[in-house]
Amino acid sequence: MMTRSTGGCYTCKRRKKKCDETKPRCVRCSQSGRECEGYAPLEGDSRGIRVRAKSGLEQTAESVSQHRPFNFSDSVEGPSWLNASTSLNTSGQQISSSSLRLPSDSGSRFSQPSQPSNTEDIDSLPPPETIWNPDTLPTNSTLLTNELPVNLPSQRAGPPPMFFDVSNPAGYYEAMTSSYESTYSETGGDDLEDDAEGTKQEMCIMPALDPNTPDNALLYVLRSYARWMTLVVFEPSKAIHPLKEIVVNKFMHSPAERSKIILLSNAIGSLAKTFELGPQGTSLIAHLHTEACQNLSNFIADRHVVEHEIDMQNGLAALDLMEVILVQRYSGSLLSLVRLMEAAAPVFRRVCPEPTDQYVNLPRAIFSPMINIRHFATTDIIISITTGRPMLFRYNVDYPPDILDQMTDGRYGMHWLHGIADQYIVLLARINNISEEYGANVSPQYVSELEDQIREAGTSTERSADPISTIWRFVVWRCWKLTMQIYLYMVLCRASADDPRVLKLVKAYVQLTETVNPGRNPDAFLYIPMIIVGVSAHREQDRAVIQQRMLSLEECNKPGCCGYEAMNMLIDLWRRTEAENRPAVWTDLRLSAFRVAHV
């Protein structure tokens, strides 16, 4: 992280910002449009060495006692010093859904070798006129409110986002490079000081003087990505250099790629400031969504015979959707996200190395050198476990020996993005496979084997230079372990929410989350497991904690976006099972997802 100057100009010292000490005016003041008030005179110290005089404020600050160091424990039970006094942060989001008509049924599986399945399906989904309404079900619970708050204030401040007419993509580059000048001037680089782990400093490059040069446009793109990463990436330190390389390569590749990356950076930079997007922001994100779908459609429709390597390159280019999918998650509906994944599924299958008569090998996909293959496979599993929908593909979950190097390399996998261990993604797919194949008649041997694998699965989470980040990442890891056990019993064992095993695990999960205060971290990375635990929560006090934690996230308060719909899916499930006077079972999630989000 950038260290603050003790001998900088008066302006930077008063604002507690790092000063580059350029004479006669420092670069920070020049770039931010502020008047540089000059430097303190040189004075001799006790050794006769001339140093800058210190202000009274700095001298007072030096007398503040030092923080005691943290002693991190690697025990399974967690550090003994985890407690509710640990303070964290809060944040939020908004929505836009662009309609996309696809012939496929929202619950269908893409063509794969079939196996017999005894999966218990919902007998019938309700007709459209019975789609979820918050007032259609009675409830005696005091924990559930009749309607969700929609105006949670954001703690992220910044200048209003700048957008341009999306009808002319060719003209974006010139307009946006000039817009970044004003954006940078307004922020003055101050957000670099709010990054405890130095993510933005590592991601960015030093600015050149002319803001209209391509080099400076790249700087502003990197700054937008850096701001976004600190908000939505679980371990930014692991993503900095790979993503920076990808962004720079795209930016330098061609004018078309440059225009696209500037559009993406404008979208994610704006979402990183606030999820409250206006009509122009919504239009920009809809344009990115439509363009992504068009690229996928063009690739699928192209029947020209080309060399396999060229076809792979074209397919990977069409599958370049990671940023669009992430933006969709924070700004669009669950239905639009699912339809985008369905549109991309044939392209994903085409770029996978397995023959078409075999299942896609999930471990090979998750540890692929190609980040978009990794991201699609991981997203497919996450959507399945949070909606009760079948996965888009049935996967082969055996680990091939030739990927062991990728597993231990540390550069592959997607744990750094969502905070879920890559081994857990494979185990979730295996649980789904066994459930579909055997239904309620699962051998206890499978359950025992999976319990052992969940217990033994590790994670590559590294200790952060920031002690608070170390704490909440440990909490996320432990919460995922509990969530995996809950999912195993609810899905594979067909346990209900009042099963003693489930009650015990849900209670442990809730107690663990309460060791850290509500806030953006860690709740943004507990949001996915909270959906699973929310389905399994039977006691009102457990449901109240989960609802409170989810509502601390801005994306769960913005009507029309994924987080808001996930919260309402849980409310629908809780009210419906209360009205029927029974504990919830896993298939209730599938029905609630259809009623609330139409997926």
N, C-alpha and C positions, 0 to 999 in steps of 0.2 A: 504494500500500500504506500501511497505517496506520503512522505514525512513532511510535516509543516515546517516552514522556514522560521529560524529565530533571528535572522538578520535581514529580512526582506524589507520592502517598502512599507510605509505607514499604512497605506490602503489595504494591502494584503494582510498585514499583521492585525489590523483592526477587525477585518472580516474573517480572520483565522484561516486563511487560504495559503497554499504553497506559492511562494514567489520565486521566479527564476533569477531575480536580482540583476536583470539587464539594465544597463545605464543608457540614457538618463531616465527612461520610462520602462517598466517591466512589461513583458509580452502579455501577461494575463490582463493587466489593466487596459492595455491597448486593444486587445481583442474584445473585451467586454464593454468597451466604450466608456469606462470610468476614468476619472482623473487620477493619475499617479501622483501621490503626495510626496514622493521623494524618500530618501533614506536617512536614518539616524546618523549623527556624526560619529566618527571613530573616537574611542576612548582607550586609554591604557589600563590594562588589568594589573593585578598584583605582581605579575611576572614581567611587566613592561611591554606586553604584547598589545597592539592596538586592535580592539574588537568593537563591534557595533554596540551602542548603548541599548539597554533593554527598557521596554516600557514597564510601568508599574504593574499592569495586568499580567505581563509575562512573569515578572518576579513573583507575584502572588501565586501564579499557577504552579511554579516550581516547588512551592511548599506543600502542595497537595500530596497526600500519602499515596504510595504505589499500591496497585491491585495485587492481591495475593495470587500466586499461580494456581491453575486448575490441575488437579490430579485425576487423570482419566482412567477409569477402570474398564477393563475389557470383559468383565464377567457378564454372564447371560442375564443376570438380574438387573444390570445397569449400574451406573455410578451411584454411590450412596448419597451424593450431594445433589441429585436431581430433586428439585422442589418447585413449588408453584410460584416462587418469587422470581424465577428466571423470566426476564422481560424480553419480548420479541416485538414484531411489527405487524401492520395490517395493510390490506390493499384491495383492489377490485376490478370490475369490468362491464361490458355491454353487448349488443346484438345486431345481427342482420342475417336474414336467410334469403338466399337466392334460390329460386325454384329450379329443379333439374329433373326432367322427366326421363325415367329409365324403364325399360320393359321388364326388368327383373323384379320379382317379388321381394319385399323388404326382408323376409325371413328365409329366403332361399339360400342354398349352398351351391357354390360354383362347382362345375362338374369335376368329380374326383372318383376314383374307384370306390364303390359302395360296399358297405358292410351292414349286416342286419343290426337293427337298433330297436331297443325296447324302451326308448325314452318316453317318459310320461309327458305328453303334450297337453296344452290347454285345449279342452274340448271345443270351445268356440270363442272367438274374440267378439266383443260387442260391436253392434252396428255403429256407424258414424255418429248417429244422434245421441249415443250414450257416452261419447268422449268425455273425459274427466272435466269436472267443474268443482272448484273448491267447496261449493256449498251443497253438493248433491248427496253427501253422506253425513249422517249424524255422528256426533262424538261426545262422549262424556269425559274425555281427557282434558285436564286443565293445562296440559303442556302444549297442546296444539293450538295455534292461533288460526282465526278464520281466514286471514290473508297475510301474505308475506310483506314485509317492508320493502319498498322499492327505491328508497332514497338514502341508502347508506352513504355517508360522506366519504369521499376518497381522501387519503392522506398523502397522495402523490400529487405534487403540484408541478406545473410547467406551462409554457406558453401554449396557446391554442394550436392544434395540429393544422398543417397546411396541406391542402389537396388541390388537385387540378383536374380539368375536364378529362374523364376517362375515355371519351369518344375518339381521342387522337393519341394513341400510345406513342407514336413516333415523336411527338413533341414534348414528351415528359422530361427527357434528359436535361434539355436546356433550362426548362422552367424550374426543375427541382434542384439543380445545382445552385441556382441563385437563391432558392428558398432556404437552403441549408445555411447560407451565410447569416440570415437573420435569426434562424433557430439557434445557431451556435452563439451568436452575440448575446441573445437573451439569456441563455443558460450560463454563459461565461465559463463553461467548464466546471461549474460548481458541483455537478453530480459526481465527479470523480472523487470528491471528498466523502461521499455517502456510501462508499463501497468498502466494506470491512475487509474483504479478501483481495482487493485490487483487481477485480475482474475487468473493469472498464479501462484501467490503466494498461493492462496487458493486451486488451483487444484493440485499443486505439493506437494511432500513430501521431507523431507531432505534426501540427498543421503547417502548411506553406502559407505564404502571405496572400496569394491571389485566390479567393474563394471560388472562382469560376473555372479553375483548372481541373482536369480529371482527377489529379492526385488529391485535391481538396474534397471533391465529391466523394471519393472513396473514404476519406476521413470521416465524413458525416454519416456515410452508410455504416461504417464500423462502429461509430458512436451509438447509432440507433440499435444495432445488434447487441452491443455491450449492455445498454440500458435494459433491453428486453431479456437478456440472459440472466441478469441478476433477479429478475422477477419470476421467470417460469422455468429455469433450469436448476435441477437439484444440486449438481456439483459443477458450477461454472468453470472451476479451475481445470477440469478434465476436458471441457468442451472448447475452451478458448482457442487453442492453436489449430485443431482440426477445422473448426467452423471458420476461423479467420482465413485459413488457406483456401477453403471452398469459396468463401465470399470474394476474396481477391481474384481467384481464378475466373469466376463467373464475370466479375466486373471487367476484367481485362480481355475476356474471350471475344466479344463482339458487341457492336452498338445495341443489338436486340437484347442480348443478355444483360448488358449494362442498364438498359431501360427497365427491364424486369426487376433487377436487383434493387434499383432505386425505388420502384413502386413498393416492393416488399419492405424495404427499410423504412419507407414513409409510413406504411401501415403498422408495422410492429413498433416503430418509434412512438407513434401516436398512442397505441394501446398501452405502451409502457408508461405513458404519462397518465392516462385515464381511459377507462373502458366506456366512458360516456361519449360515444362517437355521434356526430351529427350526420345529416343526410349525405354530405360529401364523403365523409369517412366510410359510411355504409356503402356508398356507391363504389368507392375504390376497392373495398374488400369483395364486393359482389363481382367486380370486374376481374379480380385475381382468381376468384372461384370459377367464373365462366371460362376464363382463358385456360385454366388447368383442365377443366372438363373437355374443352375443345382439343387440347393437345392429346389427351388420352383417346378421344374419339378418332382423331386423325391417324394416330398410330395403329389403332385396331382396324380401321378401314383400309389402310395401306396394304394391298395384297401383292405388291411387287416382290419378286424373289430377289433377295440380297444375301450377301455373305452373312454367316452367323454372327461374326464379330460386329459388323455394322448394325445388324438388327438389334443386338444387345445394347449397343451404344444409343441407338434411337429409343429403345424401350426405357433405358435408364433415364434418358433426358425427359421422356414423357412422365416418368414416375417421380420426377423431382418435385415432391409435394410436401416435404416435411414442414416448411414454414407456413404453407397455405393451410395445412391441416391444423397446425397449432393456432394460427390466427382464427380459423373457423371455430375451434374449441372455445376461444375466449370472446368471440363476437357473433357467432351464429347458432342456429338451432341444432339439436341432436340429429334431427331428420336430415338436414342438409349435409352434416358430417358423414352420416351413414351412407347417403347416396353418393358422395364423393368417393368413399372407400369402395363401394360397389362398382363404380365406374372404373376405378383403378385396379380392381382385382384381376381382370384378364391380362392386363399389362404386367402386373406383379408375377403372375404364373408364367408368363412368356419369358421373363428375364431370369427366372430361377433355373438352375442347372439340371434339375431332375427331369427325366423323360415324362411325357404327359400321361403315361399310364402308371405313374408312381406318385405317391404323396410327396408334397414339399417337405423337406427335412427342416424342422423348425430350428434346432440348434445351429445348423449351417446358415440359415437365414438371419438369425439374431446376431451371429458373430461374423456376418459377411463384411468384407472390406467396403461394400457399397452402403452408405448410410441410409439411403432411401429404401433399400430392401429391408434393412434392420428395422427402420421406423414403421414401415407398413405392417410387418409381421407382429410387432409389439402392439401396435394400435388395434389390430384385429382382435387380439386376445383381450385387451383392456375393454373394448366396446362390448365384447361378449359377456364378460364377468360383471359389468355394470348395468346391463340391460336384460340379461337372461336370454338374449338372442343366441342362436348357434353361431359358431365361428364361420367366416366366409370360406375357409378351407378346413378339411380334416388334415392334420399334420402328422408326419412321422416324428416322434419325439425321442428317438434313439440318438445318442451322441456318436457321430462318426469319428474315428480316430484321427482323421486328418485336420480336425479343427481345434485340437488341443492347444496348438500354438496360439491361435487367435483368442482362446479362452483365457490364457495366462498372460497375454500381451498387455492388456489394460487399455488398448486404444479402441477396442471393438465392444459390441454390446450397446445397450441403451439405458443401463442403470443410472448413468449421469443425468438423464433427462427427467424421468418421473420419480426416481428414488426406489423403484422396485427392482430387486435383484434379478438378473437375467435367468438364473436357475429357477426362480419362482414363475417366470413367464412360461417356461417349458413345463413345469409341474402343473400349472393351471390348465394348459392345453391337454396334458395327459389325463387329468381329472375329468375334463370335458369328454375326451375320447372314451374313457371307461364308462362314464355315465351314459353316453349315447349307446354304447354297445351292449351293456348289461342291465341298464335301467335300475330297478330296485333290487335286483338279485346280484349284487356285487359281493365277491368273495371277501371275507375278513382279511385274507392274506394281502389283497391289494391295499386295503385301508392301513394295515400295519406297516406295509412297505412305504407307503406315501407319508405316513407320520414320521418315519425315520428320515426320509429324504428331506422333509420340511425342516426337521430339527437340525439336520447336518448342513443344510445349504448355507453357504456363507455369503459375504458381500465384500466388495472391494472399496467400500467407503473409507476415505482417508481422513485422518485427523486434520482439521482445519487450523490455520493460523489464528482464526477467530474462535475463542472458546465457546461463545454462544452458538455458533454454527455447528461445532462439534457436538454440543448437547442435543440440539433439535434433530440433527441427522441420526444420532443414535436412537432417539425416540421414534423416528420414522421407521428405521430398520426393525426395531422391536415390535412396533405396531403391525408392520407387514407380516411378521412371523405369526402373530396372533391371528391376523386376518386369514392367512393361508390355512390355518387349522380350522377356523370357522367355516371357510368355503368347503373344505374337505368334508366336514360332517353334514353341512346343509345340502350340498349337491350330491355327493357320492353315497352318503349314508341315509339320505332323505330325512334328516333330523328336522324337527320343528324348532321354533324359536324358544320354546320352554324346555328343551332338552337340557339336562344338567350340564353336559359338556359345553354346550353353546352358551348357557347362562354364565358359566364360570369364565369362559374366554372373553365374552362381551364385557363382563365386569372388569376383568384385567385390562382390556383395551381402554375402557373409559378412564380407569384410574391412571393409566400410563399417560394418556393425553392431558390429564389435568396436572401433570407434573410440570408442564410448560404453559405459559399464558397464551390465550388466543391471539392470533396474529397471522400475517401473511406467511411467515415461516414459524412453525412447520405446517400450518393447516392447509396450505396450497398443495402440499405433497401427501397429506393425509386425506385429501378430498376423495380420491378413488377408493381407498380401503374403507372410508366412512360410509360409502354407499353400501358396501357388502355388510359391514357391521350394522348399519342402520336397518337393513332387511331382517337381521337376526336379533335385533334388540327387542326384548319382550317387556322389560320393566320401564315404567314411565320415566324414572330418573335417568336411565341410560339414554332413552330417546331424547330427553331434554338436553343432555350434554352434546349429543351428536348434532341436534338441530342448532344449538347455540354456536358450535364450532363452524358449521357450514355457513351459517348466516354472518359470520365474521368475515367471510370472503365476498368481495364485491360481485364476483361473477355469479354467486348464488342469489343475488338480489335483483338481477337485471332480467326482466321478462323477455323470453324468447331465446335465451342462450342456454348452453348445455348445463351449466351449473344450476341455474334456476329450475330447469326441468328435472334435474336429478333430485333436487330438494323436494319438489312437488311430487315426484314419483314415490319418495319415502312417505310423505304426508298422506298420499292416496292409499298406500299400502297399510299404514298404521290405522287410518280411519276405517278402511274397509274390513280389516281383521277385527277391529274393536266392535264394529257394528254386527259382525257375524259371531262375536264372542268366541274367538279361537286364536291360537298362536299362528304366526306367519310361517309359511313354508317357502322354499326357494322359487317355485313356479309363480308365486304371487308377484314377484318382481317383473316377470315377463308381461303379465297382464297390466300392471301399473305403467310399464314403459309404453305399452300400446295406447292406453287410455290418455296418458299425459303428453307423450312426445310423438305418438303415431309411428313408432318404430317396432 
